């Protein structure tokens, strides 16, 4: 796969498919390097497109107390 920024949902799906294919690649190998870079690109895309807000502090305390 030619590495490029992930800009669209289609790019994201392709990157995930490639990541799945090379998931068990050895660190330091060509595929291992690609795996590491894909992970960084995917993480960046997910953080931009699917942000997870911090919980409301009061609600977090209430939740913790209930547990």
C-alpha positions in Angstrom: 0.0 0.0 0.0 1.2 3.5 -0.8 1.2 5.4 2.4 -0.7 8.7 2.3 -2.7 10.9 4.7 -6.2 9.5 5.5 -8.6 12.2 4.4 -11.8 10.3 3.5 -13.8 7.4 5.0 -12.8 5.3 2.0 -9.1 6.0 2.8 -9.8 5.0 6.4 -11.4 1.8 5.4 -8.5 0.9 3.1 -6.0 1.7 5.8 -7.9 -0.5 8.3 -8.0 -3.4 5.8 -4.2 -3.1 5.2 -3.5 -2.8 8.9 -5.5 -6.1 9.5 -3.4 -7.8 6.7 0.0 -6.9 8.2 -1.0 -6.8 11.9 1.4 -9.6 12.9 4.4 -8.1 11.0 7.7 -8.2 12.8 9.0 -5.0 14.2 11.7 -3.5 12.1 10.7 -5.2 8.9 9.3 -3.4 5.9 5.8 -4.4 6.8 6.4 -3.7 10.5 7.4 -0.1 9.6 4.3 0.2 7.5 2.2 -1.1 10.3 3.6 1.5 12.7 3.0 4.4 10.3 -0.5 3.2 9.5 -1.3 3.0 13.2 -0.3 6.6 13.6 -2.3 7.8 10.6 -5.4 5.8 11.7 -5.1 7.2 15.2 -4.9 10.8 13.9 -7.9 10.3 11.7 -10.0 8.7 14.4 -9.1 11.5 16.9 -10.2 14.1 14.4 -13.4 12.4 13.2 -14.5 10.5 16.3 -13.4 12.7 19.3 -14.2 11.4 22.7 -15.1 14.3 25.1 -14.1 14.2 28.7 -16.9 13.3 31.0 -18.6 16.0 33.1 -16.7 15.9 36.4 -19.8 15.7 38.6 -21.3 12.9 36.5 -18.0 11.0 36.7 -17.9 11.3 40.5 -21.6 10.1 40.7 -20.8 7.2 38.4 -17.8 6.2 40.4 -19.8 6.4 43.7 -22.5 4.1 42.3 -19.9 1.5 41.5 
